């Protein structure tokens, strides 16, 4: 895995399932892959594309990640240039980790990224993010599998 990742807030998302549903609908590009559009183009593109991921913050917790496949230039309705983060459709759960709000995206060095817990499957029940974080602090890791 890469030494560099991105971290991004998933605004308005309630849980990992909600993110997955959005990416299968309006968040999907013409090739069927999920995309997230951002104003800024990462200057460290080459490092990110060497196996980097986007780590998603949902309701104040890093809960999952997706491998970053490529960056694409696109035009917004106002004709300004934007960056489309093209993502692998597989969502990978990570150990719930608190994260304060921020705007845009940030670089996330690999040594600061939470460890993987496994793939997310449609139909899984999500714990509320705060409960998942509390359990993680106690050393109880819930993978979403019952």
N, C-alpha and C positions, 0 to 999 in steps of 0.2 A: 504494500500500500504506500501511497505517496507520503511525503513528509509535510505536505501542505494541503489544507482543506479550506472550505468556506463555511461560515455559520450564518444562518439567515432566520429571521422571525417568520413564522407562518401566521400572519395576521388574520384573525377571524376564525381560525381553525380550533376546534374543540379537542380533537384527539387524532391519533395516527390514522384511524379509519376515515375521518373527515378529510384529511389531506389526500388519502388514496382516492376517495370519491371525486374530489375536485380535479385531481390530475387525470382521471379517466374521462372527464367531461370538458369543461372550459379550459382546463390547464393542459390540454393535450395539443400537440402540434400536428401539422398535416401528415407527418410520417408515423403518427400514432404514439410518439414518445412524449413524455411530460416535459414541459418547459416552464421556466420561471423567468419573467422579463424584469430586467433591472436597468437603471439609468447608466450606471458606470461599468466600464469594461475593466476586468482585473488586469493589472499591469504584470502580474506574475502568472500569466496564462500557461506558459510552458510547464511550470512546476505543478500547477493544478491538474493539468491534463496527463500527468504521469501517475494516474491512479487516485487522484483526489476525489473527495465527496463533498456534498452539501449536507451539513448537519442542521436539522430543523429544530427550532425552538418553538414549542407549542405551549401556550399558557404559562410561560416563565420557566419551562423545563426543556432541556435538550432531550428528545425522545427517540429520534430516528435519524438515519442518514440515507442518502442516495448517491451512487457513484455518478460523477460528472463525466459525461461522454464527450461533449464538445461545447464550444461557444459559437453562437451565430449572430451575425449582425442583422438587425431588422429595423424597420421604420415604424414609429408610433403614428397614431392618427394625425398628430400635429406636424408630421414629417421629420421629427427629430430622430436621431439614431439611438438605438437601444441595444442592449446585450441580452440575448436569450441563452440561459443556462439550460442546455439539453441534458436530461437526466435519464439514467437507467430506471425503468419502471419499478424495479424491486426496492421496497422499503426495508431497511435493516434496522431493527430495534437496537438501541444503545442503552447503557445504564442511565437511568434518569438523573440528570444533572441540572441544578438550578442555574439560571442565566438571567441577568437583569436585561430590561429592554434596551434596545439600541436601534438606530436607523440604518437602513441599507443592509449591507453585508460586511462581514469582517473576515480576515484571514484567521485560520485556526491551525496552529502547528500540530503535527501528529501527536507530540508528547502531551498536549493538552486535551486531546479528543477523548471522550468517554469510550470505554470498551464496548464491543458488539455483544448483543444478547441473542441474536438470531433473526431470521427473516420474519416479517409481519405477514400474516395470512388473512385474506378477506374472511369475515365472519368471526374473527377473534373479538373477545370482549376487552376493551381498554379500561384499565384502572384510571381514576382521575389522576392527572399528573402530580398533584401535591401528595396524594397517597402513595403513588409509586416512588416518589422521592423520599418520603418518610421511611418506607420499607427498605429502600436502598441504604439509607443512613444507618439502619439497624442491622445491615448485613443480609437482609432478605431480598433476593433478586427475583422479581416476577417476570417471566419471559413472555407472558401472554398466552401461554399454552396451558390448558387445564387438564 
